[in-house]
Amino acid sequence: MVKCELIDYVRRGLKTSRRSTTVYIKRLPVPEPDGEIDDDHKVVFSEKLKEFSSHHPELTINEYLKANSIIALDAAGVATDDLVNFFTLPEYMKIELSPLYDLKETGDLFCEL
């Protein structure tokens, strides 16, 4: 999924006092300057999704975008500058970043967008 650009990652994206963890993040289509996603971009992204939608044939690009419109964290640690900077990419401009700053400082790490 990394090769087809559906998932990206940030090495050492979360840091605890003992270790750092790579954070894997679902990619989103790049929006136009007005924040809307062009239909052509949706088609290209939908084609990428088709390869992985055999288990969920009802998955559409609109459902994918809706399900991935927030950062859902079950994590502990501190978000690194690299992770915060990743979310400055244009496709994440509508994503609320407060979950990155509201983490506990210790415990197990898991991040999902």
C-alpha positions in Angstrom: 0.0 0.0 0.0 3.0 2.3 0.5 4.1 1.7 -3.1 0.7 2.7 -4.5 0.6 5.7 -2.3 -2.4 4.7 -0.2 -0.3 4.7 3.0 2.7 6.7 4.0 4.8 6.7 7.1 6.8 8.9 9.4 9.8 7.1 11.0 10.0 8.0 14.7 6.7 9.8 14.4 5.9 9.3 18.1 8.4 9.3 20.9 8.2 8.0 24.4 10.9 8.1 27.1 12.1 4.7 26.0 11.6 4.4 22.2 10.3 5.9 19.0 7.6 4.4 16.8 7.0 4.7 13.1 3.5 6.0 12.4 1.6 4.8 9.3 -0.9 7.3 7.8 -3.6 6.8 5.2 -3.1 9.0 2.3 -5.8 11.3 0.9 -6.3 12.8 -2.6 -4.8 16.3 -2.9 -7.5 18.9 -2.9 -7.8 22.0 -5.0 -6.9 25.4 -3.4 -10.6 25.8 -2.4 -10.4 22.6 -0.4 -12.5 20.5 -2.7 -11.2 17.4 -4.4 -11.3 17.5 -8.2 -13.3 14.7 -9.8 -10.3 13.6 -11.8 -8.3 13.2 -8.6 -11.1 11.2 -7.1 -11.1 8.8 -10.1 -7.3 8.3 -9.9 -7.5 7.7 -6.1 -10.5 5.3 -6.6 -8.5 3.2 -9.0 -5.8 2.9 -6.4 -8.4 1.8 -3.8 -9.9 -0.9 -6.2 -6.8 -3.1 -5.8 -7.4 -3.3 -2.1 -11.2 -3.2 -1.9 -11.9 -6.9 -2.6 -12.7 -7.4 1.1 -14.9 -4.3 1.0 -16.4 -3.9 -2.4 -18.9 -1.3 -1.1 -16.0 1.0 -0.2 -16.3 4.2 -2.3 -14.0 7.2 -2.4 -16.6 9.3 -0.6 -16.8 6.7 2.2 -13.0 6.5 2.4 -12.7 10.3 2.7 -15.4 10.5 5.3 -13.9 7.7 7.4 -10.5 9.3 7.2 -11.4 12.9 8.0 -10.1 12.9 11.6 -7.0 11.6 13.3 -7.9 8.7 15.6 -5.2 8.0 18.1 -4.8 5.2 20.6 -1.3 6.2 21.5 1.0 7.5 24.1 4.1 9.6 23.7 4.9 12.9 22.0 4.3 13.7 18.4 7.6 14.6 16.8 8.1 17.6 14.6 8.4 15.3 11.6 4.9 13.9 12.3 3.3 17.3 12.7 5.1 18.5 9.6 3.7 15.6 7.6 0.2 16.8 8.3 1.0 20.2 6.7 0.6 18.5 3.3 -2.3 20.0 1.3 -4.4 16.8 1.5 -4.6 17.1 5.3 -5.5 20.8 5.6 -9.0 20.0 6.9 -7.7 17.5 9.5 -7.8 18.7 13.1 -4.4 18.2 14.6 -5.3 18.5 18.3 -5.1 14.7 18.8 -1.4 14.9 18.1 -0.9 17.3 21.0 -3.3 15.6 23.5 -1.3 12.4 23.8 -0.4 10.8 27.2 3.3 10.7 27.6 3.8 6.9 28.2 2.3 3.6 27.1 1.7 1.6 23.9 1.6 3.4 20.5 -0.9 3.1 17.7 -2.0 5.7 15.2 -4.7 5.6 12.6 -6.0 8.3 10.3 
